[in-house]
């Protein structure tokens, strides 16, 4: 596994979390640290499992699999990061209304 990829994901996620916190005048340092931890942990888990899955593949097959792993890692970090930062970007009301609408009876 390329050992620099998780750190790149951690840096980008930290910058995004810190930017969101800075725009809403929250503690950008703590949100940036949380984003770095989130990006590092999520990318390490996904890329590590992907590395274990393609140990027995050829080099060409492993490279194609790595591209899919990086895409999956990006999507996973975006989705979970969006959920973790709901309080910062103020879209949580729309989500809760949609969830509540699924479970309430309509007359």
Long-range contacts (C-beta under 8 A, 24 or more apart in sequence): 1-47, 1-48, 1-50, 1-51, 2-66, 5-43, 5-47, 5-70, 5-73, 6-39, 6-40, 6-43, 6-44, 6-47, 7-40, 9-39, 9-40, 9-42, 9-43, 9-73, 9-74, 9-77, 10-35, 10-36, 10-37, 10-39, 10-40, 10-43, 11-36, 11-39, 12-39, 13-38, 13-39, 13-77, 13-81, 14-39, 16-81, 17-81, 17-85, 17-88, 20-85, 20-88, 20-89, 21-88, 23-88, 24-88, 24-89, 24-90, 26-88, 31-85, 31-88, 34-84, 35-81, 38-77, 38-80, 38-81, 38-84, 39-77, 39-81, 42-73, 42-76, 42-77, 42-80, 43-73, 43-77, 46-72, 46-73, 46-76, 47-73
